[in-house]
């Protein structure tokens, strides 16, 4: 969604009206709540039926962001080690492609080597076997480690001078303060403001669900070799 200057002006006006004319502070704008994602799986309807039976429909257990929900259904995943990881939560609704999101720690159990990717980018990713109560399937690709990302509404992004696909750094506080580099911005009117990290990142930084982290100005050289001025257009400085 392309945000025009007119839209930005309207958003700023609404924010000022809601705050009695007071602009949000930089700290308020940079603050982002955290959502910690455990391993989970997205399935196509075809694969739902292979695993749970013909005509099976996922059951909503807990609404998540937008149309997403945690389903009551779980599966078991198995890699080359033949050591299973059980009770992997299925997330709905069904998707066009089956995708399994795991942590780096999980890879040591499964003996797989998935790439770090944005959700939906599964081309050439790791294969995996999935076991359900009614069947078994092996996907030739679809297992990834999800990249760190921040969900935002268009209003959230406009207020921060960001757009979908930008990359920022994020800092955490506390005894194990940490800086996460190259956190992807994802913008949709179905989202709410929340940074998503996996359990490995959360444990390393000593933070949990609902913790507040802060978007920080980048202080490192652009990966494309542009130094302080990005030449590839990918990185937010």
Backbone torsions as a table, in degrees:
resi	resn	phi	psi	omega
1	UNK	NA	120.5	-179.9
2	UNK	-84.1	127.7	-177.8
3	UNK	-100.7	119.4	-179.4
4	UNK	-83.1	166.5	176.7
5	UNK	-62.4	-33.6	178.2
6	UNK	-65.0	-40.4	178.5
7	UNK	-64.7	-42.0	180.0
8	UNK	-62.5	-43.2	179.8
9	UNK	-61.3	-40.4	179.5
10	UNK	-66.9	-39.9	178.8
11	UNK	-63.1	-46.7	179.6
12	UNK	-60.5	-41.2	179.1
13	UNK	-61.5	-43.2	179.3
14	UNK	-64.4	-40.8	178.8
15	UNK	-63.6	-44.0	179.6
16	UNK	-64.4	-39.0	177.9
17	UNK	-64.4	-39.5	-178.0
18	UNK	-70.4	-25.0	-178.0
19	UNK	-106.3	18.0	178.9
20	UNK	68.1	28.8	178.8
21	UNK	88.4	-2.6	-179.4
22	UNK	-91.1	123.7	177.2
23	UNK	-70.3	142.4	175.9
24	UNK	-60.3	144.0	177.4
25	UNK	-70.7	163.1	177.7
26	UNK	-59.3	-40.7	178.9
27	UNK	-61.8	-40.2	179.7
28	UNK	-66.1	-40.8	179.5
29	UNK	-67.8	-36.0	-176.6
30	UNK	-81.0	-16.4	-177.8
31	UNK	-74.0	133.7	-178.5
32	UNK	-138.1	129.2	175.1
33	UNK	-74.6	153.9	-175.8
34	UNK	-104.2	140.4	168.2
35	UNK	-119.5	125.7	-177.8
36	UNK	-98.1	122.6	-177.9
37	UNK	-100.6	122.1	170.9
38	UNK	-81.9	169.7	176.5
39	UNK	-53.6	142.9	-180.0
40	UNK	-160.5	174.6	-175.8
41	UNK	-139.7	141.6	171.0
42	UNK	-109.9	138.2	-175.1
43	UNK	-125.6	149.3	166.5
44	UNK	-75.9	162.7	177.0
45	UNK	-63.9	-37.0	177.7
46	UNK	-59.3	-43.8	-178.9
47	UNK	-73.9	-31.1	172.6
48	UNK	-56.4	-45.3	-177.0
49	UNK	-72.0	-32.2	175.8
50	UNK	-64.7	-35.9	-175.2
51	UNK	-89.4	-31.9	-172.6
52	UNK	-118.9	-7.2	177.3
53	UNK	116.6	154.9	-177.2
54	UNK	-57.8	132.1	177.0
55	UNK	76.8	5.4	-174.5
56	UNK	-68.2	140.5	176.1
57	UNK	-119.4	137.6	178.3
58	UNK	-63.4	146.9	-177.6
59	UNK	-107.5	127.5	-179.1
60	UNK	-71.7	124.3	174.0
61	UNK	-103.5	-38.0	-177.7
62	UNK	-154.5	122.9	175.1
63	UNK	-64.8	143.2	177.4
64	UNK	-117.8	-140.6	-178.0
65	UNK	-83.3	136.4	178.6
66	UNK	62.5	-128.2	179.0
67	UNK	-88.6	-4.9	-175.4
68	UNK	-72.4	152.7	176.3
69	UNK	-152.4	150.8	169.5
70	UNK	-81.8	125.7	-179.6
71	UNK	-87.7	160.6	175.4
72	UNK	-70.9	-22.7	-174.5
73	UNK	-75.6	144.4	173.9
74	UNK	-132.8	160.6	178.4
75	UNK	-135.0	173.3	173.8
76	UNK	-111.9	138.3	177.1
77	UNK	-116.2	145.9	-176.1
78	UNK	-138.8	136.2	175.6
79	UNK	-115.2	-164.4	-178.3
80	UNK	-60.2	-22.7	179.5
81	UNK	-70.6	-19.1	-175.1
82	UNK	65.8	12.8	173.4
83	UNK	-93.1	113.9	-174.1
84	UNK	-78.0	151.1	165.7
85	UNK	-112.0	117.0	-173.8
86	UNK	-95.2	167.6	173.6
87	UNK	57.3	43.7	175.2
88	UNK	-82.7	120.9	-173.3
89	UNK	-69.8	135.6	172.5
90	UNK	-88.5	134.0	174.6
91	UNK	-108.6	140.1	178.3
92	UNK	-113.4	174.1	0.4
93	UNK	-75.7	178.3	-179.5
94	UNK	-63.4	154.0	-178.1
95	UNK	-118.3	176.1	177.8
96	UNK	-76.6	-25.0	-179.1
97	UNK	-136.9	140.1	176.0
98	UNK	-75.1	135.7	-176.0
99	UNK	-143.3	132.9	177.3
100	UNK	-113.7	126.5	179.2
101	UNK	-112.0	120.3	-177.6
102	UNK	-128.4	173.1	176.8
103	UNK	-96.9	167.5	176.2
104	UNK	-61.8	-37.2	177.7
105	UNK	-58.6	-39.8	179.0
106	UNK	-61.7	-31.2	-177.6
107	UNK	-64.3	-28.9	179.9
108	UNK	-71.0	-30.4	176.6
109	UNK	-75.3	-46.1	-173.9
110	UNK	-81.4	-22.8	-174.3
111	UNK	62.8	49.0	173.8
112	UNK	-121.0	163.6	-177.7
113	UNK	-131.0	71.6	-178.3
114	UNK	-76.7	151.4	175.9
115	UNK	-79.6	160.6	171.1
116	UNK	-85.8	119.0	-172.3
117	UNK	-141.0	159.1	167.1
118	UNK	-72.1	148.3	178.9
119	UNK	-56.1	133.6	-179.6
120	UNK	96.6	-17.5	179.8
121	UNK	-94.1	85.5	-171.9
122	UNK	-113.2	-1.4	-177.3
123	UNK	-58.7	124.1	178.3
124	UNK	75.4	12.1	178.8
125	UNK	-80.6	-175.5	-169.4
126	UNK	-77.6	146.6	173.1
127	UNK	-79.9	161.3	-178.8
128	UNK	-163.1	153.0	175.3
129	UNK	-104.7	135.5	-177.1
130	UNK	-120.5	130.3	-177.3
131	UNK	-117.0	124.9	176.1
132	UNK	-116.9	178.7	-177.9
133	UNK	-68.6	-19.8	-177.1
134	UNK	-118.7	-0.4	-178.0
135	UNK	-180.0	173.8	-178.7
136	UNK	-131.9	141.2	174.3
137	UNK	-141.5	149.5	175.4
138	UNK	-115.9	122.2	178.8
139	UNK	-94.3	133.6	-178.3
140	UNK	-72.7	-20.3	175.5
141	UNK	-157.4	160.7	178.0
142	UNK	136.6	-7.6	178.7
143	UNK	-94.4	121.6	-179.3
144	UNK	-135.2	165.0	163.3
145	UNK	-101.7	120.4	-175.2
146	UNK	-68.0	137.5	176.3
147	UNK	-70.8	158.1	175.0
148	UNK	-70.9	136.6	-177.3
149	UNK	-153.1	160.1	177.2
150	UNK	-121.8	123.7	173.3
151	UNK	-82.6	137.6	177.9
152	UNK	-143.0	152.1	166.8
153	UNK	-80.1	164.6	174.2
154	UNK	-56.4	-35.9	178.6
155	UNK	-66.7	-42.5	177.0
156	UNK	-58.2	-46.2	-177.0
157	UNK	-66.1	-44.3	-178.8
158	UNK	-62.0	-41.0	-179.2
159	UNK	-64.0	-24.7	-177.5
160	UNK	-104.3	2.8	-179.3
161	UNK	68.5	31.5	-177.8
162	UNK	-117.2	164.5	176.1
163	UNK	-141.2	165.3	179.4
164	UNK	-57.4	129.6	178.8
165	UNK	95.5	-9.0	174.6
166	UNK	-66.3	162.4	175.9
167	UNK	-125.5	135.6	179.7
168	UNK	-131.1	168.9	169.4
169	UNK	-101.6	151.8	-179.6
170	UNK	-131.9	134.9	179.2
171	UNK	-114.5	145.7	176.9
172	UNK	-114.1	158.9	177.2
173	UNK	-103.9	-161.3	177.0
174	UNK	86.6	-172.3	-175.8
175	UNK	-68.9	-24.0	-179.3
176	UNK	-117.6	47.7	-175.7
177	UNK	-54.4	141.6	-169.4
178	UNK	-141.9	152.0	171.7
179	UNK	-117.6	120.1	175.9
180	UNK	-95.4	124.6	-178.5
181	UNK	-95.0	151.5	171.2
182	UNK	55.2	56.0	176.1
183	UNK	-89.1	123.5	-174.1
184	UNK	-78.2	139.3	175.0
185	UNK	-93.5	129.4	175.8
186	UNK	-122.2	127.2	-173.1
187	UNK	-119.7	129.5	175.2
188	UNK	-160.9	148.1	177.0
189	UNK	-72.3	-6.0	176.0
190	UNK	-89.4	-9.1	-175.0
191	UNK	-90.0	167.7	164.3
192	UNK	-126.5	160.6	-176.5
193	UNK	-66.5	116.0	179.8
194	UNK	-167.9	134.2	173.9
195	UNK	-92.5	132.6	179.9
196	UNK	-108.6	124.1	174.6
197	UNK	-131.2	162.5	178.7
198	UNK	-92.1	178.8	-175.0
199	UNK	-65.4	-32.0	177.9
200	UNK	-62.3	-48.4	-179.8
201	UNK	-64.5	-41.3	-179.6
202	UNK	-63.0	-44.3	-179.7
203	UNK	-66.7	-40.2	-179.4
204	UNK	-62.6	-37.3	-178.2
205	UNK	-91.0	-5.7	179.9
206	UNK	67.5	36.4	179.2
207	UNK	-124.6	163.7	-178.3
208	UNK	-138.2	-172.0	-179.7
209	UNK	-55.3	129.0	177.8
210	UNK	88.3	-6.2	176.5
211	UNK	-61.0	153.9	179.1
212	UNK	-105.7	125.9	175.7
213	UNK	-118.6	173.6	-175.0
214	UNK	-132.0	134.1	172.7
215	UNK	-68.6	132.9	-177.2
216	UNK	-121.6	152.4	174.5
217	UNK	-66.2	136.3	179.4
218	UNK	-65.4	139.0	179.9
219	UNK	-127.5	21.2	179.9
220	UNK	-125.1	166.3	-178.0
221	UNK	-71.8	146.6	179.2
222	UNK	-62.7	139.8	-179.2
223	UNK	-63.9	-22.5	-177.7
224	UNK	-82.5	-1.5	178.1
225	UNK	92.0	9.5	-177.4
226	UNK	-84.9	0.7	-177.9
227	UNK	64.1	-137.2	-178.7
228	UNK	-69.5	-19.4	179.2
229	UNK	-110.9	111.2	-175.1
230	UNK	-69.2	128.0	-179.9
231	UNK	-97.1	-13.9	-176.9
232	UNK	-96.6	-13.9	-180.0
233	UNK	78.6	4.3	-175.5
234	UNK	-90.5	-35.1	-169.2
235	UNK	-102.1	137.7	-179.7
236	UNK	-91.2	121.5	-178.4
237	UNK	-112.3	NA	NA
